[in-house]
């Protein structure tokens, strides 16, 4: 299974213009497939994701997550509602120099994430088993990313205590909705994400916390 999935992943990366990305050089695609195989194995017992077909997982999970790689920036990054580690684990594999905190309230999913961290030796990943509203970090985040977690208003409200002036909130969504009604936040850019093998709308909102 690994060889065919790896070939599909590499084809997708090439079609999406990510093949030559410095973050995806050398062993990263192979490690992404190792993560996917762990997800397939654990998913049979713990129902981590509704997607069951490994081929579908390449586009719906790996490539979808990696599509935001050019926009995440540097610094300390929170993946809220991380679930099975999406997009946090693929991004952490691509960016070993960047610290990612994966936050989810589901104990089964965070146990899986800790196993992934240990097996893949992801020293740049911290797993937090808490509701994001209850999580009180020692430092503010440079970026907060959310994929299929909630609508934009709820994402901004529930993660507000993680933001400092200049924090970037990256909202992954299907149908584009650019309405930002929360005071103290500005929509900087909206990107259309073209995911290889995925026949569905995908967008990314770049929102910035500004001093009110």
C-alpha positions as CSV (number, residue, x, y, z in Angstrom):
1,X,0.0,0.0,0.0
2,X,2.8,2.4,0.9
3,X,4.3,2.7,-2.6
4,X,1.1,3.5,-4.4
5,X,0.1,6.0,-1.7
6,X,3.5,7.7,-1.8
7,X,3.3,8.0,-5.6
8,X,-0.2,9.5,-5.4
9,X,1.0,12.0,-2.7
10,X,4.0,13.0,-4.8
11,X,1.8,13.4,-7.9
12,X,-0.6,15.6,-5.9
13,X,2.3,17.7,-4.5
14,X,3.6,18.3,-8.0
15,X,0.2,19.2,-9.4
16,X,-0.3,21.7,-6.5
17,X,3.1,23.3,-7.0
18,X,4.4,22.0,-3.7
19,X,6.8,19.4,-5.0
20,X,9.7,21.8,-5.1
21,X,8.8,23.4,-1.7
22,X,11.8,23.4,0.5
23,X,9.7,22.1,3.4
24,X,8.7,19.0,1.5
25,X,12.2,17.8,0.5
26,X,13.9,14.5,1.2
27,X,12.1,12.1,3.6
28,X,9.0,14.2,4.3
29,X,6.6,12.5,1.8
30,X,7.6,9.1,3.2
31,X,6.9,10.3,6.7
32,X,3.6,11.7,5.7
33,X,2.6,8.2,4.4
34,X,3.8,6.7,7.7
35,X,1.4,9.0,9.5
36,X,-1.4,8.1,7.1
37,X,-0.9,4.4,7.7
38,X,-1.0,5.0,11.5
39,X,-4.3,6.9,11.0
40,X,-5.7,4.0,8.9
41,X,-4.8,1.5,11.6
42,X,-6.2,3.4,14.5
43,X,-9.2,4.5,12.6
44,X,-10.5,0.9,12.5
45,X,-10.8,0.8,16.2
46,X,-11.3,4.4,17.3
47,X,-13.3,6.1,14.5
48,X,-10.9,9.1,14.2
49,X,-12.2,10.2,10.8
50,X,-15.2,9.4,8.6
51,X,-12.8,8.9,5.7
52,X,-11.9,5.2,5.5
53,X,-10.3,4.8,2.1
54,X,-6.5,5.5,2.3
55,X,-6.5,6.8,-1.3
56,X,-9.2,9.4,-0.3
57,X,-7.2,10.3,2.8
58,X,-4.3,11.4,0.6
59,X,-6.3,14.1,-1.0
60,X,-8.9,14.9,1.8
61,X,-6.4,14.9,4.6
62,X,-2.7,15.1,3.6
63,X,-2.9,17.3,0.5
64,X,-5.7,19.4,2.0
65,X,-3.6,20.1,5.1
66,X,-0.4,20.8,3.1
67,X,-2.2,23.3,0.8
68,X,-1.9,25.9,3.6
69,X,1.8,25.3,4.1
70,X,2.8,28.5,2.2
71,X,0.6,30.6,4.5
72,X,1.3,29.4,8.0
73,X,4.4,31.6,8.7
74,X,6.8,31.0,11.6
75,X,6.6,31.0,15.4
76,X,4.3,29.2,17.8
77,X,1.3,27.7,16.1
78,X,-1.9,26.2,17.6
79,X,-4.1,23.7,15.7
80,X,-7.5,24.0,17.4
81,X,-9.9,21.1,17.2
82,X,-7.0,19.1,15.8
83,X,-8.9,15.8,15.8
84,X,-6.7,13.2,14.2
85,X,-4.0,15.8,13.8
86,X,-5.2,17.7,10.8
87,X,-3.7,19.9,9.6
88,X,-1.2,19.9,12.5
89,X,0.7,16.7,12.0
90,X,1.3,17.1,8.2
91,X,2.4,20.7,8.8
92,X,4.7,19.6,11.7
93,X,6.3,17.0,9.5
94,X,7.0,19.6,6.9
95,X,8.2,22.2,9.4
96,X,10.3,20.5,12.0
97,X,11.7,23.9,13.1
98,X,8.3,25.2,14.0
99,X,6.5,24.4,17.2
100,X,2.9,23.2,16.9
101,X,0.4,22.7,19.8
102,X,-2.4,20.4,18.9
103,X,-5.6,20.9,21.0
104,X,-8.6,18.6,21.1
105,X,-11.0,17.7,23.8
106,X,-11.5,14.1,22.6
107,X,-9.4,11.7,24.6
108,X,-9.3,8.9,22.0
109,X,-8.0,11.4,19.4
110,X,-5.3,12.9,21.7
111,X,-4.1,9.4,22.6
112,X,-3.7,8.8,18.9
113,X,-1.8,12.0,18.5
114,X,0.6,11.2,21.4
115,X,1.3,7.8,19.7
116,X,2.0,9.6,16.4
117,X,4.3,12.1,18.2
118,X,6.2,9.2,19.8
119,X,6.5,6.9,16.8
120,X,7.4,9.7,14.3
121,X,9.6,11.4,16.9
122,X,7.9,14.8,16.5
123,X,9.8,16.9,19.0
124,X,8.1,20.0,17.7
125,X,4.6,18.8,18.6
126,X,2.7,19.2,21.9
127,X,-0.6,17.5,22.4
128,X,-3.2,19.1,24.7
129,X,-6.4,17.2,25.7
130,X,-8.6,20.1,26.7
131,X,-11.5,22.2,25.4
132,X,-9.7,25.1,23.7
133,X,-11.8,27.5,25.8
134,X,-10.2,26.0,29.0
135,X,-6.6,25.9,27.7
136,X,-4.4,28.6,29.3
137,X,-1.0,28.6,27.7
138,X,2.0,30.4,29.1
139,X,2.6,32.2,25.8
140,X,0.4,33.7,23.2
141,X,0.4,32.1,19.7
142,X,1.8,33.6,16.5
143,X,-0.8,31.8,14.5
144,X,-3.9,29.7,15.2
145,X,-5.2,27.4,12.5
146,X,-8.6,25.7,12.4
147,X,-9.8,23.1,9.9
148,X,-13.5,22.0,10.0
149,X,-13.7,23.1,13.7
150,X,-16.5,25.6,13.7
151,X,-17.7,28.7,11.9
152,X,-15.4,31.8,11.8
153,X,-17.2,33.7,14.5
154,X,-17.0,30.8,17.0
155,X,-13.3,30.2,16.1
156,X,-12.4,33.8,16.9
157,X,-14.5,33.8,20.1
158,X,-13.2,30.5,21.5
159,X,-9.6,31.2,20.7
160,X,-9.5,34.9,21.6
161,X,-7.4,34.2,24.8
162,X,-4.7,32.7,22.6
163,X,-4.2,35.8,20.5
164,X,-1.9,38.8,20.9
165,X,-1.7,41.8,18.7
166,X,-0.6,40.5,15.3
167,X,-1.7,36.9,15.8
168,X,-2.8,35.4,12.5
169,X,-5.9,33.2,12.6
170,X,-6.1,30.9,9.6
171,X,-9.6,29.5,9.0
172,X,-9.9,26.6,6.6
173,X,-13.3,26.4,5.1
174,X,-15.3,24.9,2.2
175,X,-17.7,27.5,0.7
176,X,-16.1,30.9,1.0
177,X,-17.5,33.2,3.7
178,X,-15.5,36.3,4.2
179,X,-17.8,38.0,6.8
180,X,-15.8,39.1,9.8
181,X,-17.9,40.8,12.4
182,X,-15.7,40.4,15.5
183,X,-14.2,43.7,16.7
184,X,-10.4,43.7,16.8
185,X,-10.0,41.4,13.8
186,X,-9.3,42.2,10.2
187,X,-9.5,39.9,7.2
188,X,-6.2,40.3,5.4
189,X,-6.6,37.7,2.5
190,X,-8.8,35.0,1.3
191,X,-7.2,32.2,-0.7
192,X,-8.8,29.6,-3.0
193,X,-7.1,26.2,-2.4
194,X,-7.0,23.8,-5.3
195,X,-6.6,20.3,-3.8
196,X,-5.5,17.5,-6.2
197,X,-8.0,14.7,-6.3
198,X,-10.6,16.7,-4.3
199,X,-13.7,17.8,-6.2
200,X,-14.9,20.4,-3.6
201,X,-14.5,24.0,-2.7
202,X,-11.7,24.8,-0.3
203,X,-10.6,28.2,0.9
204,X,-8.4,29.7,3.5
205,X,-9.0,33.0,5.4
206,X,-6.1,34.9,6.8
207,X,-7.4,37.0,9.7
208,X,-5.2,39.2,11.9
209,X,-5.8,40.3,15.5
210,X,-5.3,44.1,15.7
211,X,-5.3,46.4,18.7
212,X,-8.8,47.7,19.2
